[in-house]
Amino acid sequence: MTDNTSSTNLGTVILIRGSVVDVHFATHLPPIHSLLHAQEGNIAIEVLAQLDAHCIRGIVLTAT
C-alpha cells in the first residue's frame, strides 16, 4: 500500500469490509482525500478518515 505523495510511506491493510478498508501506517498518515494505491497500482483507495495516530479508513474506488 503506497501513498501517492510519498512512495516510502508503506501501509498494511488490517481490515476489509466490502469496499471499506482500514490501513495501518508505521510512520505518518496520508492526508484525508488523498489517493492510495495497492497491488502495484491496480487498486485505488481514497482516504476518508484518520482513525488514530497510525490507522486510516478508506474506500476502494476500483474493482477488487
C-alpha positions in Angstrom: 0.0 0.0 0.0 1.6 3.3 -1.0 0.6 6.9 -0.7 0.9 8.8 -4.0 2.6 11.7 -2.3 5.4 9.6 -0.8 6.3 6.1 -2.2 8.3 5.4 1.0 5.2 5.6 3.3 4.0 2.0 3.2 0.9 0.7 5.0 -0.7 -2.6 5.8 -4.3 -3.4 5.2 -5.7 -4.6 8.5 -9.4 -4.8 7.8 -11.6 -5.2 4.8 -15.4 -4.8 4.9 -16.8 -4.7 1.4 -15.4 -1.6 -0.2 -14.2 -0.1 3.1 -10.6 -0.8 4.3 -8.6 0.1 7.3 -4.9 0.6 6.7 -2.1 0.8 9.4 0.9 3.1 8.8 4.0 2.9 11.0 5.1 6.4 10.1 2.9 9.4 9.2 -0.6 9.1 8.0 -1.7 10.2 4.5 -4.0 13.3 4.4 -7.8 12.9 4.1 -9.0 12.7 0.5 -5.6 11.5 -0.7 -5.3 8.6 -3.1 -3.5 5.4 -2.1 -2.5 2.6 -4.5 -2.4 -1.2 -3.7 -1.4 -4.3 -5.6 1.1 -2.5 -7.9 -1.4 0.4 -8.7 -4.3 -1.9 -9.7 -6.4 -0.9 -6.7 -7.2 2.8 -5.8 -8.2 3.7 -2.2 -9.4 7.2 -1.1 -8.6 8.1 2.5 -11.9 9.1 4.2 -10.8 9.3 7.9 -7.9 9.1 10.2 -8.9 6.7 13.0 -5.9 7.2 15.3 -2.2 8.0 15.1 -1.5 5.0 12.8 -4.7 4.0 11.0 -6.8 5.4 8.3 -10.2 4.3 6.9 -10.6 4.4 3.1 -13.0 3.4 0.4 -11.9 1.3 -2.6 -12.6 3.1 -5.9 -11.8 0.3 -8.2 -13.0 -3.3 -8.6 -11.3 -5.7 -6.2 
